[in-house]
Amino acid sequence: MSSGVLLAALCLLLTRLSGSSLSVPDIPHIAAYFGTKTRYEEVNPHLLRDVFSVNKSVLKPPPTERCSPVHLTAVIRHGSRYPTVKNIRRIQKLSELVRREATRGSGGSAGGSTGTAGWLQDIHSRWEMWYTEDMDGQLVTKGREELRQLARRLSVLFPSLLSEDNMRRISLRSSSKHRCVSSVEAFQEGLQQHWRHTEVQYGHQVDDELMRFFERCRGYVEGVEKNRTALLEVEKFKHGEEMDGVRRKIAERLGLPHHRLTPDLVEAAFFLCSYELSIKSLHSPWCFLFEEDDAKVLEYKSDLKQYWKRSHGHVISSLSSCPLFHHVFRTLDKAGRPRRSTDAAPEPASILMGHAETILPLLSLLGLYKDQTPPKADNYRTQHGRSFRTSLIVPYAANVLFVLYDCQRGPRLQLLINESPVRFPGLEEEDAPLYRDVRATYRHLLDGCDFHRECEWRSGGRGPNTEL
């Protein structure tokens, strides 16, 4: 064999061996800890190689029965977005502080081999404050792509439901927020790209009563959102030893006096890393400021906020999602009901576009991600194995899928979260239990959970610290 052929063969072998590392972009070492600002790809890393990769084995009706999917309800979070005004202002403040005063750092770079001086030089030479207040939480280009891609993957997973023939019978509802409306439009674009339509036709309904129920629940607004004691655990942790340790390390790395770097500014630097990654797929120089242990502390602070504000921490947070819970089960009831030949066919799919604040209360009401010991300010060290990690539960484009099957023994229901199977609490022996058993498990909520009664605020009534 000639030397040229040998060289060509060697090059081909090296290309194949290194292909996996070449095809995956440079990802920050802390990318999996951004809480609700985490990319969907960190939860499903296989999408980094193929955004249309679909694993049909996630659908798990009993192999002993003939089953076919007859309905899909999907509760979806909007895609990647710009920071809100509040965080843009924090980023501006941090940027000005670092450019003005961070010039004499003493520690090495946390995430790389260069020293702090090199990191600061990167900030000064490679990074400019480009966020403006008019961006205020709007969907970014990558966010639209995420929803298009999700729609196309779900079309492959459920070809009989999300089909072109069913186009006019697929129900689409959205929160009124710009990022959600843009996301539901992008989802429709993805469906119609899959159907090879050249012109996209939009048809969706804005429904804040359903998708922003938390705003209408007076008990939640008064008892949690406006109650200074409701998030006491978050405040304690924010000023506790773990956060103070991170703050001191970051201040030292930047050469700033400890008191100049507030917890909010530390979090702004952390979120800057997340925004640059989710918006531009960039490994921002801000990421090198944090070690993995720092990121875990900041993730925990974020999880405490979501737990005590939107999840199991206060019973009213979960109960506020009663309208969405009842809507999902009414839709499933209609789809699973035996029909006469004269009856109109049920909707094959219901697509509901909302927020992390939409999904977390619903999952909590269903009894999911409830650890035996709740996360608190003083038990960080024992919480590393907790199931309540918002980075894994509600990243951008998070989705909760209720799949109803027509089976020989009757309708069955399967739950998927972020395209992976999750079993209903109390029904852990089956991936797709009989629908009547699911209804029996949640009978107390189906027969109760009255939104107006639960959300009527009475001073001295149900305390916000009651746990569900």
N, C-alpha and C positions, 0 to 999 in steps of 0.2 A: 504494500500500500504506500502510495507516495506521501511525502511530508505534508503536501497541501491538503490531501484528503484527510490525513490524520488530524491536522489542525482544524479543519472544518468540523470533523466529528467531535473533537474536544470542545470546540465552541458551542456546538449544539447541546452537548451533555451539560456544560456549565450553565447554559441558558435555561435548560429544563430544571436543573437542580436549584437555581436561584430564582426561578420564575415566581415562586410564591412570595418571596420578599420584594421582588421588583414590582409586582402588581398591586401591592398594598401600600397606600400612601403613608407618609411619616405621621404617626399618631402620637400625641402627647402621652406620657406614662401615667397621667392622672385622668385620662379621658372617661373612665368608667365610674367616676365619683361626682358627677355634676348634678345629681338630684334631678329635678324637673327640667334642667337645662342640658340633659344628656342626649347625645345623638341616638337615633334608633339603631344605628349600626353597632353600637356598643352592646346592645342587648342581643342582636342577631348578626354576629361578625361575618357570617357567610355572605351577607349582602355586600360586603366590601369587594368581593370577587365577582359577584353576579347579582345585580339589583333585582333581577327577575327570577331568581332561584326560588323554586317552590317544592316543598316536601309534602307530598300528598298523604304520607303515612301519619301526619298529625291528625287526620280525620279518623276517629276510632269508634265507629258503631260496632256492636258485637259481631264478630266474624261468623257466629252461628246463625245469625238472622240475615235475611235479605232486607237491606235498608237503602233508602235514597234520601238525600237532603231535599227538603221541601220549602225551607225558609231560612234566611240569614238576617239577624239583627246585628248591626255593627255600631258600637258606640266608639267614636274615634276622636282623638285629640288633634288639634291643628298641627301643622308642621313647624319646622324651624322658623324662628322669627327674630326680628331686631329686638334689642333691649327696650324696656319701657322707659318713659321719661325719668322716673325715679332712679333707675340704674344708670342711665346716660349721664345724669348729673353727678352721680357718685364717681363714674369713670372719669369725667371731666376734672373733678376735684383731685382724684388720685393722680391723673396725668400731670396736672399742674404741680402737685407736691413733689412728685418724683423728678420732674425736669428741673425744678427750682432747687431742691435740697438733697436729693439722693445722689451724692457724688463721692462719698468716701466709705463705701461698704467694706466691711471687714471679713464677711463670710464668703465661702465659695458658692458657686451656683448649685442649687439644689438638684436640678434635673439634667445637668450636663457637665462636661469636663472644664468648661471655661470658667474663669473667676468672675466675681461680681462686676468688676470693672468692664469685662467683656460683655456681660449681660446688659449693663447700663448703656454701653456703647451701642448695642443692638437696639435698645429702646429708642435712643436718640437718633440713630441713623436709619433704622428700618421701620419704625412704627410712628404713625401720626394719629392724632385724635380725629377720627373720621366719622364718629357717630353724631348725629344731629337729632334734636328733639322731635322733629317732624316724623322721624322713623317710628317712634312710640309703639312698639310691639307689633308692627305690621309683618306679614308673612314675607320671607325672603325667597329668592329664586330656588334655592335648594329645598325650601319648605314645599313649594309647589311640586317639585320633582318627587319628593317623598310621597305625596298623596297620589300623584299619577302612578307611581311605581306600585304602591299598595293596591290601588284599584286593579291594576293589571295582574298582580299576583293573586288577588282574590277571584278575579275572573277565571284564572286557570284552575284555582282550587274548587270553585263552584260554577262550572261552565253551564249547568242547567238553570241556575238561578240568576246570575249576572250575565245574561245572554242578550243579544240584540233584539230577539223576539219579545223579551220582557221589558224593554227599555222604558216604555210608558207606564209600567206598573211598579217600577222601583221607586220607593218613597225616599226622598232626601230632605232632611231638615238640618238647620244650622243655627248656632248662636248668631246674634247680630253683629258681633265683633268682626272687624275687617279681616283679621287673620283667619277666622273660621269660615266666613263667606268665601274668601280666596281659596281656602282649603277644600270646601265642598265643590267649588268650581273646578279645581285641579283634579279632584277625584272623578268628576264627570268627564273631564278631558282624558283621563287614563282609561276609563271604560270605553270611550268612543275611539280612542287610539287602538285599543284591543280589537274593537269591532271594525277597524279600518275605515272609520268615517273621516272624511276630509274636512268637514265643517262641524264644529261642536255646537250642540243645542243644549242650553242650560235650562234646568227646571228644578228649583228647590224652594223650600219654604223657610223663612226665618221664624224661629219659635223660641223666644227667650224663656217663656214659662216652663218649657221642657228642658232646655239646655243651660239656662242660667237660673235654675230654681233657687239657688242659695241667696240671690238678691231679694227674692220675694218672701223668704222665711223670716218673719220678724223675730222669732225666738232665736234663730241663728245670728242674725245681724246684731241684736241687742245683747244676747247671752254670750257670744263668742267674738264676733268681729269687732265690736265696740267695747268689749269688756276687758279692761286692762289686766285682770287677774287670769283670764282664760289661757294666755300664753306665758304664764309665769315660768314654766320649765324652760322655755326658749330663752327668756331673758336671763335666767340663772346661768344657763350654759354659755350664753354669749359673753358673759363677764366672769366665767369660771376658769379653773386652772388649765384645762385643755386648750380652750380658745386663747387664753392669755399666753400659754406657751408658744402657740403658733404665731401669735402677734409679735412676741419678742424675737422669735427667729427671723421672721420676715423683716422686721425693723432693722435687725442687725445686718441682714444680708444687703439691705438697701442703705445702711449707714444713716438711718433716721433715728431721732430720739423716740423712745418707746411710746410716749404720750401723743406723738404726732400721727401715729398710725392707728386709727380707730378700728374696731372690729368690722364696721361697715366698709372701710377702705380695704381691709384685707380681703373681705368677701368680693369687693369690686374687682380686685386683681385676679382672684380665682375665676370669677365669672367672665372676665376678659378673655382668659384662655378658652373658656367654653364657647363664647360667642364667636371668636375668630375661627374655631374649629367647625362649629355648626353652620356658620354663615358662609365662610370662604374655604373650608377644608384646609385651613392653615395651622401649622404648628407654631403658635405665636411665641415670641420671646418672653411673654409674661408667664408662660407655662413653666419655664425653667426656675422660677422662683420657689416652687413648691415641691416638697418630697411627698411620697405616697402617704405617709402617716399624717402629714398636714392635710392632704385632700380628704382622708377618712374623717378627720375631725370636722372639717367644713361640710362634708356630706351629712354627717350626723346632726349638725346644727340645722341644716335644711330639712332633714327628716323630722326632727322634733317639731319644727314649725308646721309641716304638713300633717303630722300625726295629731297635734293638739288643735290645729285650726280646721282641718278638712276631713279627719278620719276618726279613728276609734276613741280619741281623747275625750270628746264630749258627745254624748248621745244625740244631741240635736243636729250635729254636723251630718251624721249618717241619715237621720230621719228627714232631713231637708230634701233628700233625693227621692222621697216617696213618689212624686209625680212621674219621674223617669222610670223608677222600678215598676210602677203599675202600668205605664205605657208599654214597656218591654213585654210584660206578661200578657197584657191584653192582645198585643200583636201576635204573640206566640199562640195564645188561645185560638184566635181566628184562623191562623195558619194550620193548626193541628186538628181543627174541628171537622168531623165527617161532613161532606157536602152532598147535596142533591145535585142532579145533573143541571138543574136550572140556576143553581147558585153561581154567583160570580167567583172567579178564581181569586184566592188570597194574594196579597202582594208577595212576590218571591223574595224581596229583600227590603230592609229598612235601614237606611244609612243616616246616622245621627252624629253631627259634627259639633264638638264642644271643646272643653278645656280640661286641664288636669283637675281643676276644681269641680268639673262635672263627673269625672271618672272615679276619683278617690272616694267620695261619699257613697257612690253606688257599690263599689267593691267592698266597702266597710259594711254597708247594709247587708250584703250577701254573706258577710262573716269571713271574708278573705284577709290574709296578711295580718292576722291578729296574734301577736306573740303572747306567750303566757305571762311574761313580765313586760309591762309597757316601758317604752323608752322614756327616760327622765334625765334631768340635768346631772344627777349624781351616779348614774350607772353606765356611763359610756363604755367602760372597760369590759362589762359583761354583755354588751350588745353587739359584738362583732358578727355573731351568727344570726342576727335578727332577720325575719322574713320581710319586715316593713322597710324596704329600701326603694325609695322613689326613683333612683337611677335605673332600676330594673322594672319598676311597675309602670311609671308614667313618663317615659322619655318623650321627646317630640314624636308626633305621629303614633303615639300609643293607641292600642285598639283592644276592645273587649268584644268578642264574637260569640253570639248565641246561635248555635246551629241546630235546627230542628230537623229530625229525620222521621220519615215514615217507615216503620219497621213491622215485622210480622206480629210481634206482641203488643204493638201500639206505638204511639209517637215517643221518641227519645230525644233528649237534649244534651248537647255537648257544649262546654265552655272552653274557649281559647283566649288567652291573653297574650298580646303581641305575637300572634300566630303560633303559639305553643299551647298544648293541652294543659288545662288546670281542672282539678276535680272539685265538685261542689262540697263544701263543708257538711259533714254528716252523711255523705254519699260517696265516701272515698274508695269504695270497692269497684266502682265502674267509671269509665271515662264518659260514657253516654248513658246515664240512668234513664229509666222510664220517665216521661214527662210528668205523669201523675205523681211519681215519688218526689220529683223536684218541687212540684206544687205543694205536696204535703209537708215538705221540709220548711217551706216558707209560708205555710198557711196563716200563721199569726200576722205576717206582714200583708198578705193578700187580702185578708179579711179586715185588717186594721190599717195602721200606717196612714191615717187620715191627715193630709197635709195641713188643712186649716186648723184642726185641733192640736196637732203637734207643734205647729209654728206660731200659735197664738201666744204672744209674750205676756206672762204674768209676773210682776215683780214679787219676788219671794216664792215663786213657783219652782219648777224643775231647775235645780242648780246646774251650772254649766259643767261641773266636774263629774257628773254622773256618767259612768262608762257603759257602753253598749256591750 
